[in-house]
Amino acid sequence: MTSMYPGYFISFEGIDGAGKSTHIEAFQKLMQERYPNREVVMTREPGGTPLGEQLRGLLLDAPMNLETEALLMFAARREHIAQVIEPALMAGKIVISDRFTDASFAYQGGGRKLSLDKLSALEQWVHPHLQPDLTLLFDVPLEVARQRLDAHRTLDKFEKEKSDFFTATRDVYLQRAAQFPNRIRVIDSTQPLETVRQEVENIIQQLIQQR
Ligand code: TMP
């Protein structure tokens, strides 16, 4: 938990095509309404800083060794924490990040089969004490995600992966949700948009009551 910081740290997760991007903007508005005196910072991974965005360009396009990929994800994250996340949380802001370390466990660990111990070691190195206060995991069955992606613009390196990659990615996301039930809330993203929005609102209400 980030109770060591006066701000709130919230991450959005899910396999490609799970619908997280549809909800993130509405979520920003909702948080701004609930916390009119706090600045809401929207950011993303990989990315969120000028260097991180350059690394994103490479990560989403260039073929590379899977350990290189994991190391670059965490290098971008180190910069993101130092330049954006930590200063904002120290200043009492609400940081909403489109993906964080759960994505590395799910994609590099699940999808690419990099050892979860290596990922834990990187996590310990890069952010031993920082975790999101809340993670919203948008979950859909694989077929739904694939259909949504097929209707999509040009696909990046990850989006072009095969079904078993995403099955393994989703499995690790769900395993982590079971492992950290207080932090990660799974949202059934096959529901109508309005139902999802309502569920997200209820979750925020609980977050506010806890702190
Ligand atoms: P986005 O399309 O949601 O912006 O995410 C970019 C891609 O990067 C997405 O396919 C997931 C992938 N990714 C990883 O593989 N590992 C990570 O640690 C992060 C943050 C993203």
Residues whose N, C-alpha, C, O or C-beta is under 5 A from the ligand:
A	BS01	TMP	D16 E45 P46 M73 R99 F100 A103 S104 Y107 Q108 F158 E159
